[in-house]
Amino acid sequence: MRILLIVLALGVAGAAQAKGNADKGKEKASQVCAACHGPEGNKPSAPDQPILAGQHYDYLVKALSDYKSGKRANPIMKGMASTLTRQDIEDIAAWFSSQKSNLHFQR
């Protein structure tokens, strides 16, 4: 019984920790994000556009979800995020969070 509980707990914890697919995120980001943020998220096309590379996965998921819902207001991002599914958002977040960035020290 104890082993069954441990296996179930690990399964639930693993599901809760599941992240998007960075390879799929790279593909989607090249269609939706790259024009303004650069292919790896390191080269914004304007100074008011953020560097996405190296950002925390959870932050990116939250920000994109908030743009999609209208909780964060930006007409360009609302338009871009409104076309994304939850899986797209998780995949894009996985891609950008896995990229090297000059924002902070990389381990």
PAMAR-983130 format. One record per atom (N, C-alpha, C): residue in three letters; residue number from 1; x, y, z. Coordinates in nm, 4 decimals. Layout:
bagu	dolum	u	v	w
ALA	NUM	X	Y	Z
...
END
This chain:
bagu	dolum	u	v	w
MET	1	0.0820	-0.1193	0.0000
MET	1	0.0000	0.0000	0.0000
MET	1	0.0866	0.1259	0.0000
ARG	2	0.1910	0.1254	0.0806
ARG	2	0.2800	0.2410	0.0902
ARG	2	0.3480	0.2683	-0.0448
ILE	3	0.3909	0.1643	-0.1137
ILE	3	0.4559	0.1799	-0.2441
ILE	3	0.3572	0.2381	-0.3449
LEU	4	0.2342	0.1919	-0.3423
LEU	4	0.1319	0.2445	-0.4326
LEU	4	0.1107	0.3940	-0.4098
LEU	5	0.1069	0.4371	-0.2852
LEU	5	0.0903	0.5792	-0.2545
LEU	5	0.2089	0.6616	-0.3049
ILE	6	0.3280	0.6089	-0.2891
ILE	6	0.4478	0.6793	-0.3373
ILE	6	0.4441	0.6925	-0.4889
VAL	7	0.4105	0.5840	-0.5580
VAL	7	0.4033	0.5867	-0.7045
VAL	7	0.2974	0.6864	-0.7506
LEU	8	0.1824	0.6858	-0.6874
LEU	8	0.0765	0.7812	-0.7222
LEU	8	0.1201	0.9246	-0.6965
ALA	9	0.1850	0.9495	-0.5847
ALA	9	0.2320	1.0844	-0.5526
ALA	9	0.3341	1.1325	-0.6544
LEU	10	0.4239	1.0456	-0.6935
LEU	10	0.5240	1.0834	-0.7935
LEU	10	0.4593	1.1109	-0.9281
GLY	11	0.3595	1.0329	-0.9622
GLY	11	0.2886	1.0543	-1.0882
GLY	11	0.2176	1.1882	-1.0920
VAL	12	0.1527	1.2252	-0.9839
VAL	12	0.0837	1.3538	-0.9749
VAL	12	0.1844	1.4681	-0.9770
ALA	13	0.2931	1.4533	-0.9028
ALA	13	0.3963	1.5576	-0.9006
ALA	13	0.4566	1.5751	-1.0390
GLY	14	0.4807	1.4666	-1.1095
GLY	14	0.5368	1.4750	-1.2446
GLY	14	0.4426	1.5453	-1.3401
ALA	15	0.3135	1.5156	-1.3295
ALA	15	0.2155	1.5798	-1.4159
ALA	15	0.2072	1.7294	-1.3866
ALA	16	0.2160	1.7656	-1.2605
ALA	16	0.2093	1.9065	-1.2238
ALA	16	0.3321	1.9820	-1.2720
GLN	17	0.4451	1.9137	-1.2859
GLN	17	0.5691	1.9758	-1.3281
GLN	17	0.5850	1.9759	-1.4807
ALA	18	0.4937	1.9105	-1.5525
ALA	18	0.5064	1.8979	-1.6977
ALA	18	0.5177	2.0357	-1.7609
LYS	19	0.6089	2.0455	-1.8541
LYS	19	0.6288	2.1711	-1.9249
LYS	19	0.6054	2.1484	-2.0723
GLY	20	0.6057	2.2561	-2.1463
GLY	20	0.5855	2.2468	-2.2894
GLY	20	0.7033	2.1829	-2.3609
ASN	21	0.6853	2.1648	-2.4883
ASN	21	0.7853	2.1062	-2.5756
ASN	21	0.8633	2.2191	-2.6433
ALA	22	0.9910	2.2323	-2.6091
ALA	22	1.0725	2.3431	-2.6609
ALA	22	1.0873	2.3380	-2.8123
ASP	23	1.0955	2.2177	-2.8713
ASP	23	1.1085	2.2080	-3.0174
ASP	23	0.9839	2.2612	-3.0875
LYS	24	0.8681	2.2247	-3.0353
LYS	24	0.7432	2.2777	-3.0916
LYS	24	0.7330	2.4272	-3.0646
GLY	25	0.7810	2.4691	-2.9485
GLY	25	0.7804	2.6107	-2.9150
GLY	25	0.8680	2.6921	-3.0087
LYS	26	0.9807	2.6368	-3.0458
LYS	26	1.0706	2.7049	-3.1407
LYS	26	0.9994	2.7280	-3.2731
GLU	27	0.9294	2.6251	-3.3192
GLU	27	0.8561	2.6361	-3.4457
GLU	27	0.7460	2.7418	-3.4369
LYS	28	0.6694	2.7381	-3.3292
LYS	28	0.5599	2.8340	-3.3123
LYS	28	0.6143	2.9751	-3.2931
ALA	29	0.7214	2.9889	-3.2148
ALA	29	0.7814	3.1206	-3.1910
ALA	29	0.8326	3.1823	-3.3209
SER	30	0.8834	3.0988	-3.4115
SER	30	0.9329	3.1520	-3.5388
SER	30	0.8190	3.2117	-3.6213
GLN	31	0.6976	3.1631	-3.5997
GLN	31	0.5806	3.2141	-3.6729
GLN	31	0.5185	3.3354	-3.6041
VAL	32	0.5232	3.3388	-3.4710
VAL	32	0.4473	3.4384	-3.3960
VAL	32	0.5337	3.5447	-3.3278
CYS	33	0.6497	3.5062	-3.2764
CYS	33	0.7261	3.5932	-3.1860
CYS	33	0.8539	3.6525	-3.2456
ALA	34	0.9145	3.5807	-3.3387
ALA	34	1.0496	3.6150	-3.3844
ALA	34	1.0601	3.7536	-3.4474
ALA	35	0.9582	3.7989	-3.5152
ALA	35	0.9660	3.9293	-3.5831
ALA	35	0.9947	4.0425	-3.4849
CYS	36	0.9388	4.0341	-3.3650
CYS	36	0.9583	4.1410	-3.2663
CYS	36	1.0652	4.1095	-3.1621
HIS	37	1.0829	3.9810	-3.1277
HIS	37	1.1719	3.9442	-3.0176
HIS	37	1.2984	3.8722	-3.0640
GLY	38	1.3089	3.8409	-3.1919
GLY	38	1.4224	3.7660	-3.2446
GLY	38	1.3982	3.6158	-3.2343
PRO	39	1.4652	3.5361	-3.3177
PRO	39	1.4412	3.3913	-3.3217
PRO	39	1.4627	3.3194	-3.1881
GLU	40	1.5621	3.3624	-3.1114
GLU	40	1.5882	3.3011	-2.9808
GLU	40	1.5396	3.3892	-2.8661
GLY	41	1.4768	3.5019	-2.8998
GLY	41	1.4251	3.5913	-2.7975
GLY	41	1.5272	3.6874	-2.7415
ASN	42	1.6428	3.6981	-2.8067
ASN	42	1.7519	3.7845	-2.7594
ASN	42	1.7646	3.9165	-2.8341
LYS	43	1.6925	3.9334	-2.9411
LYS	43	1.7124	4.0504	-3.0258
LYS	43	1.5802	4.1219	-3.0546
PRO	44	1.5282	4.1945	-2.9562
PRO	44	1.4047	4.2699	-2.9817
PRO	44	1.4260	4.3714	-3.0939
SER	45	1.3210	4.3946	-3.1720
SER	45	1.3321	4.4884	-3.2832
SER	45	1.3138	4.6335	-3.2397
ALA	46	1.2746	4.6556	-3.1153
ALA	46	1.2591	4.7914	-3.0610
ALA	46	1.2959	4.7890	-2.9129
PRO	47	1.3423	4.9021	-2.8611
PRO	47	1.3858	4.9051	-2.7205
PRO	47	1.2746	4.8785	-2.6183
ASP	48	1.1503	4.8980	-2.6562
ASP	48	1.0407	4.8744	-2.5616
ASP	48	0.9894	4.7296	-2.5649
GLN	49	1.0532	4.6443	-2.6451
GLN	49	1.0155	4.5032	-2.6507
GLN	49	1.1144	4.4230	-2.5664
PRO	50	1.0642	4.3360	-2.4806
PRO	50	1.1537	4.2665	-2.3876
PRO	50	1.2330	4.1531	-2.4504
ILE	51	1.3447	4.1218	-2.3883
ILE	51	1.4202	4.0013	-2.4190
ILE	51	1.3463	3.8858	-2.3520
LEU	52	1.3132	3.7845	-2.4289
LEU	52	1.2398	3.6696	-2.3756
LEU	52	1.3313	3.5532	-2.3407
ALA	53	1.4465	3.5470	-2.4051
ALA	53	1.5400	3.4363	-2.3805
ALA	53	1.5836	3.4354	-2.2344
GLY	54	1.5793	3.3175	-2.1753
GLY	54	1.6245	3.3031	-2.0381
GLY	54	1.5233	3.3429	-1.9324
GLN	55	1.4068	3.3921	-1.9735
GLN	55	1.3034	3.4254	-1.8748
GLN	55	1.2529	3.2967	-1.8102
HIS	56	1.1973	3.3080	-1.6936
HIS	56	1.1425	3.1921	-1.6239
HIS	56	1.0216	3.1379	-1.6995
TYR	57	1.0140	3.0054	-1.7093
TYR	57	0.9032	2.9373	-1.7771
TYR	57	0.7679	2.9840	-1.7226
ASP	58	0.7521	2.9802	-1.5910
ASP	58	0.6232	3.0157	-1.5301
ASP	58	0.5846	3.1606	-1.5604
TYR	59	0.6820	3.2494	-1.5611
TYR	59	0.6548	3.3894	-1.5924
TYR	59	0.6030	3.4029	-1.7355
LEU	60	0.6692	3.3339	-1.8282
LEU	60	0.6275	3.3437	-1.9685
LEU	60	0.4870	3.2876	-1.9889
VAL	61	0.4568	3.1754	-1.9250
VAL	61	0.3221	3.1182	-1.9348
VAL	61	0.2197	3.2179	-1.8811
LYS	62	0.2478	3.2759	-1.7660
LYS	62	0.1554	3.3724	-1.7038
LYS	62	0.1378	3.4960	-1.7920
ALA	63	0.2488	3.5504	-1.8416
ALA	63	0.2401	3.6716	-1.9231
ALA	63	0.1598	3.6461	-2.0510
LEU	64	0.1894	3.5380	-2.1206
LEU	64	0.1160	3.5083	-2.2439
LEU	64	-0.0314	3.4806	-2.2158
SER	65	-0.0585	3.4095	-2.1082
SER	65	-0.1981	3.3821	-2.0702
SER	65	-0.2715	3.5112	-2.0364
ASP	66	-0.2033	3.6014	-1.9679
ASP	66	-0.2645	3.7295	-1.9320
ASP	66	-0.2882	3.8176	-2.0551
TYR	67	-0.1973	3.8153	-2.1514
TYR	67	-0.2210	3.8889	-2.2760
TYR	67	-0.3410	3.8298	-2.3489
LYS	68	-0.3479	3.6980	-2.3530
LYS	68	-0.4580	3.6304	-2.4222
LYS	68	-0.5926	3.6655	-2.3582
SER	69	-0.5981	3.6670	-2.2260
SER	69	-0.7245	3.6937	-2.1560
SER	69	-0.7592	3.8425	-2.1499
GLY	70	-0.6614	3.9276	-2.1754
GLY	70	-0.6832	4.0715	-2.1639
GLY	70	-0.6455	4.1275	-2.0280
LYS	71	-0.5983	4.0417	-1.9387
LYS	71	-0.5555	4.0865	-1.8060
LYS	71	-0.4364	4.1818	-1.8169
ARG	72	-0.3500	4.1570	-1.9135
ARG	72	-0.2403	4.2503	-1.9465
ARG	72	-0.2810	4.3197	-2.0754
ALA	73	-0.2636	4.4504	-2.0787
ALA	73	-0.3101	4.5290	-2.1929
ALA	73	-0.1947	4.5672	-2.2853
ASN	74	-0.1980	4.5144	-2.4044
ASN	74	-0.1084	4.5540	-2.5118
ASN	74	-0.1751	4.5041	-2.6395
PRO	75	-0.2172	4.5948	-2.7270
PRO	75	-0.2935	4.5519	-2.8441
PRO	75	-0.2179	4.4549	-2.9357
ILE	76	-0.0888	4.4738	-2.9500
ILE	76	-0.0111	4.3834	-3.0366
ILE	76	-0.0021	4.2456	-2.9731
MET	77	0.0328	4.2414	-2.8444
MET	77	0.0445	4.1121	-2.7764
MET	77	-0.0907	4.0437	-2.7624
LYS	78	-0.1960	4.1190	-2.7425
LYS	78	-0.3309	4.0605	-2.7349
LYS	78	-0.3618	3.9892	-2.8667
GLY	79	-0.3305	4.0560	-2.9777
GLY	79	-0.3546	3.9957	-3.1090
GLY	79	-0.2735	3.8696	-3.1310
MET	80	-0.1475	3.8729	-3.0897
MET	80	-0.0611	3.7560	-3.1067
MET	80	-0.1037	3.6424	-3.0140
ALA	81	-0.1261	3.6733	-2.8884
ALA	81	-0.1575	3.5700	-2.7894
ALA	81	-0.2967	3.5108	-2.8096
SER	82	-0.3875	3.5875	-2.8670
SER	82	-0.5247	3.5379	-2.8829
SER	82	-0.5316	3.4166	-2.9747
THR	83	-0.4333	3.3988	-3.0604
THR	83	-0.4329	3.2837	-3.1527
THR	83	-0.3700	3.1593	-3.0910
LEU	84	-0.3096	3.1738	-2.9726
LEU	84	-0.2354	3.0628	-2.9120
LEU	84	-0.3247	2.9743	-2.8261
THR	85	-0.3013	2.8432	-2.8348
THR	85	-0.3662	2.7490	-2.7438
THR	85	-0.2844	2.7431	-2.6156
ARG	86	-0.3386	2.6792	-2.5130
ARG	86	-0.2637	2.6605	-2.3875
ARG	86	-0.1342	2.5840	-2.4158
GLN	87	-0.1422	2.4825	-2.5026
GLN	87	-0.0233	2.4042	-2.5360
GLN	87	0.0788	2.4900	-2.6094
ASP	88	0.0332	2.5756	-2.7015
ASP	88	0.1248	2.6680	-2.7710
ASP	88	0.1984	2.7547	-2.6698
ILE	89	0.1244	2.8083	-2.5727
ILE	89	0.1841	2.8955	-2.4709
ILE	89	0.2895	2.8197	-2.3921
GLU	90	0.2592	2.6982	-2.3503
GLU	90	0.3555	2.6179	-2.2751
GLU	90	0.4773	2.5830	-2.3599
ASP	91	0.4554	2.5536	-2.4880
ASP	91	0.5663	2.5211	-2.5778
ASP	91	0.6563	2.6429	-2.6004
ILE	92	0.5966	2.7576	-2.6255
ILE	92	0.6737	2.8809	-2.6465
ILE	92	0.7518	2.9158	-2.5203
ALA	93	0.6882	2.9028	-2.4050
ALA	93	0.7564	2.9301	-2.2776
ALA	93	0.8739	2.8344	-2.2584
ALA	94	0.8564	2.7083	-2.2952
ALA	94	0.9655	2.6110	-2.2845
ALA	94	1.0812	2.6505	-2.3760
TRP	95	1.0508	2.6967	-2.4959
TRP	95	1.1552	2.7371	-2.5912
TRP	95	1.2339	2.8574	-2.5389
PHE	96	1.1639	2.9657	-2.5087
PHE	96	1.2347	3.0868	-2.4667
PHE	96	1.3064	3.0691	-2.3327
SER	97	1.2476	2.9968	-2.2409
SER	97	1.3135	2.9783	-2.1109
SER	97	1.4386	2.8927	-2.1213
SER	98	1.4505	2.8152	-2.2277
SER	98	1.5684	2.7298	-2.2456
SER	98	1.6819	2.7995	-2.3212
GLN	99	1.6597	2.9209	-2.3671
GLN	99	1.7600	2.9923	-2.4453
GLN	99	1.8571	3.0697	-2.3565
LYS	100	1.9796	3.0815	-2.4028
LYS	100	2.0810	3.1614	-2.3332
LYS	100	2.0420	3.3086	-2.3424
SER	101	2.0760	3.3808	-2.2380
SER	101	2.0391	3.5213	-2.2323
SER	101	2.1504	3.6022	-2.1692
ASN	102	2.1578	3.7264	-2.2098
ASN	102	2.2513	3.8196	-2.1461
ASN	102	2.1876	3.8886	-2.0268
LEU	103	2.0626	3.8540	-1.9951
LEU	103	1.9924	3.9184	-1.8835
LEU	103	2.0508	3.8806	-1.7481
HIS	104	2.1017	3.7581	-1.7374
HIS	104	2.1518	3.7105	-1.6096
HIS	104	2.2543	3.6004	-1.6333
PHE	105	2.3209	3.5631	-1.5280
PHE	105	2.4229	3.4600	-1.5317
PHE	105	2.3624	3.3260	-1.5734
GLN	106	2.4243	3.2582	-1.6685
GLN	106	2.3792	3.1262	-1.7125
GLN	106	2.4629	3.0193	-1.6479
ARG	107	2.4003	2.9207	-1.5899
ARG	107	2.4720	2.8096	-1.5274
ARG	107	2.5037	2.7027	-1.6270
END
